[in-house]
Amino acid sequence: MADDELEALRRQRLAELQAKHGDSSADPSQQEAKQREAEIRNTILAQVLDQAARARLSNLALVKPDKAKAVENYLIQMARYGQLPGKITEQVLIEILEKASQQTEKTTTVKFNRRKVLDSDEEDDY
């Protein structure tokens, strides 16, 4: 009886870990759908970007994956609506990245909280 309970706990824990880490080995159709979507994205980007621009976007994806994903989505959307005149060069991609940076720019503010402390030494001087 203890072996059955132990095995049930192991299966439950494995299911929790798989759900937590997004391991969808139990559902191969989801993995195939994600893989197909990634292939379609790569195909569209290969048609839209020249080699240097694609390399720059890949380097950006290593450093800032969320920003690279946003730019990829933007380029794919423009390609689907036929708004791209031809292949995007590295210089045009840099301009697109600068526009994206300006839109998502975060301002950092530093606030000093100075505490007023009564110094007893000042009172002794008088």
Backbone as a ProteinNet text record, in pm:
[ID]
protein_1_A
[PRIMARY]
MADDELEALRRQRLAELQAKHGDSSADPSQQEAKQREAEIRNTILAQVLDQAARARLSNLALVKPDKAKAVENYLIQMARYGQLPGKITEQVLIEILEKASQQTEKTTTVKFNRRKVLDSDEEDDY
[TERTIARY]
82.6	0	86.6	197.2	284.6	350.9	381.8	442.9	346.8	218.7	119.3	104.9	102.8	91.1	214.3	330	454.8	457.5	414.9	411.4	311.8	198.6	99.6	155.3	225.4	287.2	394.2	471.4	574.7	512.2	405	337.5	278.7	220.6	161.9	271	380.7	492	550.8	564.1	614.8	520.4	390.2	292.5	300.8	319.3	332.4	456.9	567.8	692	681.5	618.4	601.3	513.2	407.3	318.8	389.9	472.4	543.7	647.3	718.7	826.4	781.5	655.4	605.2	647.3	683.6	723.1	597	572.5	449.2	478.9	563	595.2	472.6	376.2	254.7	165	181.5	96.5	183.3	212.9	300.2	235.9	103.5	39.3	67.6	77.5	112.2	255.1	345	483.7	495.3	422	425.9	370	264.4	206.7	304.9	373.4	472.6	588.6	629.3	739.7	700.7	579	532.4	526.1	476.3	468.3	608.4	703.7	840.7	899.6	871.3	920.3	860.2	732.2	666	726.4	749.3	811	948.7	1028.2	1163.1	1159.9	1065.6	1053.8	1018.6	923	883.1	998.5	1066.9	1179.8	1293.1	1314.7	1419	1384.6	1256.7	1214.3	1220.5	1200.2	1188.9	1324	1412.1	1538.8	1655.6	1751.4	1874.5	1963.5	2076	2159.6	2212.9	2259.2	2315.7	2207.9	2090.3	1981.2	1936	1935.1	1895.8	1997.4	2125.2	2228.6	2214.4	2184.9	2166.6	2046.9	1939.2	1819.8	1847.6	1926.9	1963.4	2048	2141	2222.7	2136.1	2039.6	1949	1866.6	1827.5	1746.7	1824.5	1955.9	2036.3	2039.3	2041.2	2053.9	1917.5	1827	1693	1588.1	1551.9	1457.9	1319.4	1272.2	1139.6	1136.9	1241.9	1249	1261.5	1342.1	1358.7	1226.8	1154	1024.4	925.4	927.3	837.4	871.4	999.3	1040.3	1006.1	1026	989.4	840.1	758.6	613.6	576.8	643.1	618.7	652.2	767.5	809.2	717	675.6	585.4	450.9	402.3	274.8	284.7	392.9	410.3	420.4	486.3	499.3	364.2	284.1	152.7	59	71	-14.6	45.9	162.8	224.9	280.7	323.1	374.1	524.9	590	734.7	766.1	846.8	877.2	970.7	1054.9	1150.5	1220.4	1340.9	1416	1463.9	1458.5	1500.2	1650.2	1720.4	1864.4	1894	2019.5	2060.3	2033.2	2055.7	2034.8	1887	1797.8	1654.3	1613.1	1671	1641.6	1687.9	1802.7	1852	1753	1698.9	1599	1474	1431	1313.4	1342.3	1462.9	1500.4	1505.5	1554.5	1558.2	1417.6	1325.9	1186.7	1125.6	1154.5	1101.9	1160.8	1287.9	1351.8	1288.2	1256.8	1195.4	1056.4	984.1	848.2	848.6	948.9	951.2	1054.5	1098	1202.3	1150.1	1229.2	1192.4	1279.9	1217.7	1295.4	1322.9	1444.4	1484.2	1493.2	1430.4	1437.6	1495.9	1575.9	1636.5	1582.7	1530.5	1474	1552	1604.1	1679	1584.9	1588.7	1510	1606	1618.4	1712.4	1638.8	1696.4	1634.9	1694.9	1609.8	1656.1	1680.5	1805.1	1844.1	1889.9	1839.4	1884.3	2021.6	2113.7	2251.6	2271.6	2300.2	2314.5	2443.7	2541.6	2667.2	2647.9	2553.5	2529.5	2478.9	2400.2	2344.2	2451.5	2553.9	2659	2747.5	2755.1	2842.4	2791	2669.9	2614.7	2631.4
-119.2	0	125	124.1	239.3	265.8	158.4	175.1	243.8	207.2	269.5	418.2	452.6	592.4	672.1	609.5	675.1	699.8	601	616.1	724.7	732.3	835.3	973.8	986.4	1114.9	1153.8	1056.5	1084.7	1134.2	1066.9	1108.6	1248.6	1276.3	1407.6	1515.7	1488.4	1584.8	1607.7	1500.8	1512.9	1598.8	1577.3	1656.6	1804.1	1830.8	1969.7	2035.4	1963.6	2018.9	2044.6	1952.7	1972.1	2092	2108.5	2223	2352.7	2349.1	2469.8	2513.7	2420.8	2453.9	2454.8	2433.9	2439.5	2320.4	2212.4	2092.6	2023.5	2033.7	1977.6	1849.7	1764.1	1638.5	1547.7	1573.5	1492.8	1529.9	1648.4	1693.8	1728.6	1630.4	1657	1748.3	1754.7	1841.7	1988.9	2023.5	2161.1	2193.1	2098.1	2119.3	2135.7	2055	2065.4	2198.7	2246.4	2374.7	2488.1	2483.7	2585.6	2581.1	2459.7	2443.9	2497.1	2467.4	2518.6	2670.4	2727.3	2873.4	2935.4	2873.6	2924.4	2914.9	2807.1	2792.3	2898.2	2926.1	3027.5	3164.7	3195.1	3322.8	3336.7	3229.9	3234.5	3248.6	3184	3194.3	3336	3396	3533.2	3628.9	3613.4	3701.7	3683	3560.9	3536.3	3604.8	3612.8	3678.4	3829.7	3880.2	4024.4	4090.3	4022.6	4082.5	4033	4121.8	4074.5	4011.6	3956.3	3877.3	3958.4	4081.2	4163.7	4203.9	4236.8	4275.4	4156.4	4041.3	3920.1	3888.4	3908.6	3885.5	3983.5	4110.1	4210	4174.3	4130.7	4093.7	3970.7	3878.4	3760.8	3800.6	3893.8	3942.2	4013.7	4090.5	4159.4	4058.9	3950	3847.8	3782.5	3777.9	3721.6	3812.6	3944	4039.9	4080	4114.2	4158.7	4082.4	3963.9	3880.7	3942.5	4016.5	4076.7	4186.2	4264.5	4370.8	4310.9	4206.8	4141.2	4080.1	4020.2	3959.8	4066.1	4183.2	4291.6	4340.5	4354.5	4400.3	4294.2	4167.8	4060.3	4064.2	4079.6	4087.4	4205.5	4317.9	4437.9	4411.4	4350.9	4322.9	4222.5	4120	4019.6	4082	4168.8	4235.3	4323.9	4397.7	4483.1	4399.2	4285.2	4198.4	4139.8	4103.1	4045.3	4145.7	4271.1	4375	4438.5	4389.6	4438.9	4579.1	4619.8	4754.7	4764.1	4651.6	4653.5	4657.7	4755.6	4768	4658.6	4606.6	4503.9	4449.6	4397.3	4346.3	4461.7	4438.9	4541.4	4527	4637.7	4637.3	4659.8	4648.2	4666.7	4809.3	4906.2	5046.6	5074	5018.7	5036.9	4968	4851.8	4781.2	4862.8	4927.6	5012.9	5125.4	5185.1	5291.5	5237.9	5118.8	5057.6	5030.8	4983.3	4956.9	5085.6	5194.6	5322.6	5371.6	5355.7	5395.4	5311.2	5183	5094.8	5131.3	5171.6	5211.2	5337.7	5431.5	5556.2	5530.9	5438.1	5410.2	5338.5	5254.4	5176.5	5227.7	5350.8	5405.9	5424.8	5381.8	5396	5504.5	5587.8	5691.6	5647.1	5667	5628.3	5753	5748.1	5860.7	5812.5	5897.7	5867.7	5968.7	5919.1	6006.7	5986.4	6096.9	6090.5	6119.4	6035.2	6051.6	6088.2	6215.1	6257.8	6264.9	6204	6202.4	6314.5	6381.4	6487.4	6425.8	6432.2	6372	6484.3	6482.3	6581.4	6542.6	6634.3	6607.9	6674.8	6597.7	6653.1	6730.8	6712	6784.9	6934.3	6969.9	7111.1	7185.4	7118.9	7184.2	7211.5	7128.4	7144.8	7264.6	7305.6	7417	7551.7	7564.3	7694.2	7724.4
0	0	0	73.2	80.5	-54.4	-128.9	-260.7	-357.2	-350.2	-437.2	-405.7	-279	-238.8	-280.6	-263.8	-302.8	-453.7	-530.7	-676.7	-717.4	-651	-681.2	-650.1	-538.3	-503.8	-606.4	-651.7	-752.2	-882.5	-925.4	-1049.3	-1034.8	-918.5	-894.4	-895.4	-831.9	-826.6	-966.2	-1044.2	-1180	-1264.5	-1248.9	-1323.1	-1283.6	-1153.3	-1107.1	-1164.9	-1164.3	-1218.5	-1368.4	-1440.3	-1584.2	-1613	-1534.8	-1554.3	-1519.4	-1415.5	-1370.8	-1472.2	-1530.3	-1622.7	-1767.9	-1792.2	-1928.8	-2013.3	-1951.5	-2024.3	-2074	-2201.9	-2256.6	-2334.1	-2278.9	-2346.3	-2353	-2267.7	-2269.5	-2387	-2443.9	-2552.9	-2674.3	-2759.1	-2873.5	-2978	-2983.2	-3081.7	-3051.4	-2923.5	-2887.3	-2928.4	-2906.8	-2945.6	-3096.2	-3170.6	-3316	-3362.6	-3298.9	-3336.5	-3310	-3194.9	-3163.7	-3262.6	-3298.3	-3391.8	-3530.1	-3574.1	-3703.5	-3703.1	-3593.2	-3582.9	-3588.1	-3520.7	-3523	-3663.5	-3735.2	-3871.8	-3963.6	-3946	-4028	-4000.1	-3871.2	-3835	-3898.7	-3888.8	-3945	-4096.6	-4160.6	-4306.3	-4348	-4279	-4311.8	-4287.3	-4173.5	-4144.1	-4244.8	-4291	-4391.1	-4522.8	-4555.9	-4679.5	-4666.8	-4547.4	-4526.6	-4498.9	-4425.5	-4382.4	-4467.4	-4491	-4554.7	-4447.4	-4490	-4399.4	-4281.5	-4306.1	-4199.1	-4098.4	-4147.7	-4058.3	-3974.7	-4036.6	-3963.3	-3853.3	-3881.9	-3782.1	-3666	-3697.5	-3592.3	-3505.2	-3566.4	-3490	-3402.8	-3452.3	-3372.5	-3252.1	-3272.5	-3160.6	-3057.5	-3104.3	-3013.1	-2933.3	-2997.6	-2929.8	-2816.1	-2828.6	-2720.4	-2598.5	-2623.8	-2515	-2459.4	-2548.7	-2507.9	-2587.4	-2540	-2616.2	-2632.9	-2533	-2543.9	-2649.6	-2656.8	-2757.6	-2897.2	-2911.1	-3040.5	-3086.7	-2993.1	-3026.8	-3074.1	-3008	-3048.1	-3188.3	-3218.4	-3351.8	-3456.1	-3422.3	-3514.5	-3544	-3440.7	-3460.2	-3548.3	-3527	-3607.6	-3753.9	-3778.5	-3915.9	-3983.5	-3909.6	-3966.2	-3999.4	-3911.7	-3936.6	-4061	-4073.1	-4190.5	-4317.8	-4309.8	-4426.7	-4466.6	-4369.1	-4399.4	-4464.5	-4426.4	-4484.5	-4608.3	-4650.6	-4772.6	-4760.4	-4643.5	-4621.6	-4637.6	-4667.3	-4685.2	-4834.3	-4876	-5018.6	-5070.4	-4987.1	-5028.5	-4906.2	-4926.9	-4812.4	-4725.7	-4597	-4501	-4479.2	-4495.8	-4474.1	-4326.5	-4292.6	-4154.1	-4107.9	-4196.1	-4159.6	-4130.8	-4210.5	-4187.1	-4057.1	-4030.2	-3905.6	-3785.2	-3797.2	-3688.8	-3661.6	-3767.6	-3749.5	-3679.8	-3717.8	-3654.5	-3507.1	-3478.3	-3338.9	-3257.5	-3318.2	-3246.6	-3216.2	-3311.6	-3287.2	-3175.7	-3177	-3071.9	-2936.4	-2935.2	-2809.1	-2753.5	-2841.1	-2795.5	-2739.1	-2797.7	-2750.9	-2616.9	-2594.5	-2470.9	-2372.4	-2391.7	-2305.7	-2164.2	-2070.2	-1929.3	-1868.6	-1791.3	-1724.1	-1581	-1541.1	-1406.5	-1321	-1207.4	-1115.2	-983.6	-927.7	-798.9	-699.1	-591.2	-489.5	-361.1	-310.1	-185	-69.6	27.6	147.4	260.2	285.8	389	522.6	618.1	750.3	833.7	902.4	991.3	1127.5	1168.1	1294.8	1386.3	1505.9	1602.4	1652.5	1640.5	1682.1	1815.9	1915.8	2050.4	2066.3	1977.2	1988	1964	1876.9	1847.8	1970.1	2051.3	2168.6	2274.5	2279	2378.5	2349.5	2223.1	2185.3	2236.4	2264.1	2302.5	2445.7
[MASK]
++++++++++++++++++++++++++++++++++++++++++++++++++++++++++++++++++++++++++++++++++++++++++++++++++++++++++++++++++++++++++++++

